[in-house]
Amino acid sequence: MIQSKEDYLFYCEADRVALNIQSTFPQIFIHEVWRFERLLRKVEFYKNCRNSLIFKPYYLYLYLRFRRLSVKMGYHIPLNVFGPGLSIAHPGTLIVNDGAQVGENCRIHNCVHIGTQAGFTDAAPKIGNNVFIGPGVVLFGDIEVADDIAIGANAVVNKSFTEKGITIAGVPARKVSDKGFDRCYKKSTEIVRKRNTQ
């Protein structure tokens, strides 16, 4: 969760690296996903760190822009759910319950649903760091997904997976490989932290 201006800048830079964006500012017609992610982080920053009456009108303006862009892109992504290094593959349906928690370096594809268990409002998944979520994946219920896991396309994950560094797939999901996130995507937060210490 963004708690300071430094956090905000780190989240934005980690997201940019995760999306393989070379330029500092998003181009209007090319970087739509990054425009969305930058606005998501800005709204989170103002909600968490600039919550005085002075900033309230600007926060509401940003939130309205965020909601409109969310509808346009096909996303329902609540604030303060995803850690830094978020990489949304491209526009398309994404539905995330506001009770979910997702760690650093999540690569997520279209038609993914991260939801709650039927009859509950807060029984949503807790997803670790460095998780690859393939197209069409459904995760629901009060479950945990460990770090460094890759989830294959169209998997239905309704139970916890606590073993790190594996691939799960199928309906219902089960372990299919001992290789996980590292073969699917990069850890952008590590790249940014290493660069900041040089």
C-alpha positions as CSV (number, residue, x, y, z in Angstrom):
1,M,0.0,0.0,0.0
2,I,1.3,3.5,-0.9
3,Q,2.1,5.4,2.3
4,S,4.3,8.2,1.1
5,K,5.5,10.1,-2.0
6,E,8.5,7.8,-2.2
7,D,6.2,4.8,-2.3
8,Y,4.1,6.4,-5.0
9,L,7.2,7.1,-7.2
10,F,8.4,3.5,-6.6
11,Y,5.1,2.0,-7.5
12,C,4.9,4.0,-10.7
13,E,8.4,3.1,-11.8
14,A,8.0,-0.6,-11.0
15,D,4.8,-0.7,-13.0
16,R,6.5,1.1,-15.9
17,V,9.3,-1.5,-15.9
18,A,6.9,-4.3,-15.6
19,L,5.0,-3.1,-18.7
20,N,8.2,-2.7,-20.7
21,I,7.5,1.0,-21.3
22,Q,10.6,2.9,-22.4
23,S,9.3,6.5,-22.3
24,T,8.7,8.4,-19.0
25,F,5.2,9.6,-19.9
26,P,2.5,7.5,-21.5
27,Q,1.7,8.2,-25.2
28,I,-2.1,8.8,-25.6
29,F,-2.9,6.1,-28.1
30,I,-0.2,3.5,-27.4
31,H,0.2,3.2,-23.6
32,E,-3.5,3.0,-22.5
33,V,-2.8,0.3,-19.9
34,W,0.0,2.3,-18.4
35,R,-2.2,5.5,-18.3
36,F,-4.7,3.4,-16.3
37,E,-2.0,2.1,-13.9
38,R,-0.5,5.6,-13.4
39,L,-4.0,6.9,-12.6
40,L,-4.6,4.0,-10.2
41,R,-1.4,4.8,-8.3
42,K,-2.2,8.5,-8.2
43,V,-5.7,7.9,-6.8
44,E,-4.2,5.5,-4.2
45,F,-1.6,8.1,-3.2
46,Y,-4.2,10.8,-2.7
47,K,-6.6,8.5,-0.9
48,N,-3.9,7.2,1.5
49,C,-1.6,10.2,1.9
50,R,-3.5,13.4,1.0
51,N,-6.8,12.9,2.8
52,S,-7.3,16.4,4.2
53,L,-10.1,18.6,3.2
54,I,-7.8,20.7,1.0
55,F,-7.1,17.7,-1.3
56,K,-10.6,16.2,-1.2
57,P,-11.9,17.9,-4.3
58,Y,-8.9,16.9,-6.4
59,Y,-9.1,13.3,-5.1
60,L,-12.8,13.2,-6.1
61,Y,-11.8,14.5,-9.6
62,L,-9.1,11.9,-9.9
63,Y,-11.4,9.1,-8.7
64,L,-14.1,10.1,-11.2
65,R,-11.5,10.0,-14.0
66,F,-10.3,6.6,-12.7
67,R,-13.8,5.2,-12.7
68,R,-14.5,6.4,-16.2
69,L,-11.2,4.9,-17.5
70,S,-11.9,1.7,-15.7
71,V,-15.2,1.3,-17.5
72,K,-13.6,2.1,-20.8
73,M,-10.8,-0.5,-20.3
74,G,-13.1,-3.1,-18.9
75,Y,-11.5,-3.2,-15.5
76,H,-13.0,-3.4,-12.0
77,I,-9.9,-3.0,-9.9
78,P,-10.4,-1.5,-6.4
79,L,-7.8,0.7,-4.7
80,N,-5.0,-0.7,-2.6
81,V,-5.2,-4.3,-3.8
82,F,-2.2,-4.7,-6.0
83,G,1.4,-4.2,-4.9
84,P,4.1,-2.5,-7.0
85,G,5.2,-4.0,-10.4
86,L,1.7,-4.6,-11.6
87,S,1.6,-5.7,-15.3
88,I,-1.8,-5.8,-16.9
89,A,-1.2,-7.6,-20.2
90,H,-3.8,-5.6,-22.3
91,P,-7.3,-4.1,-22.1
92,G,-10.1,-6.6,-21.4
93,T,-12.3,-7.8,-18.6
94,L,-10.7,-7.9,-15.2
95,I,-12.8,-8.2,-12.0
96,V,-11.1,-8.0,-8.6
97,N,-12.9,-8.1,-5.3
98,D,-11.9,-5.3,-3.0
99,G,-11.2,-7.8,-0.2
100,A,-8.4,-9.4,-2.3
101,Q,-4.7,-8.8,-1.6
102,V,-2.1,-9.2,-4.4
103,G,1.7,-8.8,-3.8
104,E,4.5,-7.4,-5.9
105,N,5.1,-8.2,-9.6
106,C,1.7,-9.6,-10.6
107,R,1.4,-10.3,-14.3
108,I,-2.3,-10.5,-15.1
109,H,-4.1,-11.3,-18.3
110,N,-7.6,-10.6,-19.6
111,C,-10.9,-12.3,-18.4
112,V,-9.5,-12.9,-14.9
113,H,-11.9,-12.9,-11.9
114,I,-10.6,-12.7,-8.4
115,G,-13.7,-13.0,-6.3
116,T,-15.2,-13.8,-3.0
117,Q,-16.8,-17.0,-1.8
118,A,-20.6,-17.1,-2.4
119,G,-22.4,-15.7,0.6
120,F,-19.4,-13.8,1.9
121,T,-18.2,-10.2,1.3
122,D,-14.6,-10.6,2.6
123,A,-13.6,-14.2,1.9
124,A,-11.3,-13.2,-1.0
125,P,-7.9,-14.6,-2.2
126,K,-4.6,-13.5,-0.8
127,I,-2.0,-13.8,-3.6
128,G,1.7,-13.6,-2.9
129,N,4.6,-11.9,-4.7
130,N,5.7,-12.8,-8.3
131,V,2.5,-14.5,-9.5
132,F,1.6,-14.9,-13.1
133,I,-2.1,-15.2,-13.8
134,G,-3.0,-16.5,-17.2
135,P,-6.0,-15.6,-19.3
136,G,-9.4,-16.7,-18.1
137,V,-8.3,-17.6,-14.6
138,V,-10.9,-17.6,-11.8
139,L,-9.7,-17.4,-8.2
140,F,-12.3,-17.3,-5.4
141,G,-12.8,-17.9,-1.7
142,D,-10.7,-17.4,1.4
143,I,-7.6,-19.0,-0.2
144,E,-3.8,-18.2,-0.3
145,V,-1.5,-18.5,-3.3
146,A,2.2,-18.6,-2.4
147,D,5.0,-16.5,-4.0
148,D,6.5,-17.3,-7.4
149,I,3.5,-19.3,-8.7
150,A,2.3,-19.4,-12.4
151,I,-1.4,-20.0,-12.9
152,G,-2.2,-21.5,-16.3
153,A,-4.9,-20.2,-18.6
154,N,-8.6,-20.9,-17.7
155,A,-7.7,-22.5,-14.3
156,V,-10.2,-22.4,-11.5
157,V,-8.4,-21.9,-8.2
158,N,-10.7,-22.6,-5.2
159,K,-8.2,-23.9,-2.7
160,S,-4.9,-22.7,-1.2
161,F,-1.5,-23.4,-2.8
162,T,1.3,-22.8,-0.3
163,E,4.2,-24.4,-2.2
164,K,6.4,-21.7,-3.8
165,G,7.7,-21.7,-7.3
166,I,5.2,-24.1,-9.0
167,T,2.8,-23.9,-11.9
168,I,-0.9,-24.8,-11.3
169,A,-3.5,-25.3,-13.9
170,G,-6.8,-27.1,-14.6
171,V,-10.4,-27.2,-13.3
172,P,-10.1,-27.4,-10.4
173,A,-6.5,-26.2,-10.3
174,R,-3.7,-28.6,-9.3
175,K,0.1,-28.6,-9.4
176,V,1.4,-29.4,-12.9
177,S,5.0,-28.3,-12.8
178,D,7.9,-27.5,-10.5
179,K,8.7,-24.4,-12.5
180,G,6.9,-21.2,-11.6
181,F,6.9,-17.5,-12.2
182,D,10.6,-17.1,-13.2
183,R,10.0,-18.7,-16.6
184,C,7.0,-16.5,-17.3
185,Y,7.9,-12.9,-16.4
186,K,10.4,-10.6,-14.7
187,K,10.6,-9.2,-11.2
188,S,10.4,-5.5,-11.9
189,T,10.6,-4.4,-8.2
190,E,14.0,-6.1,-7.9
191,I,15.2,-4.3,-11.0
192,V,14.1,-0.9,-9.7
193,R,15.5,-1.5,-6.2
194,K,18.8,-2.6,-7.6
195,R,19.0,0.5,-9.9
196,N,18.1,2.8,-7.0
197,T,21.0,1.5,-4.9
198,Q,23.6,2.0,-7.6
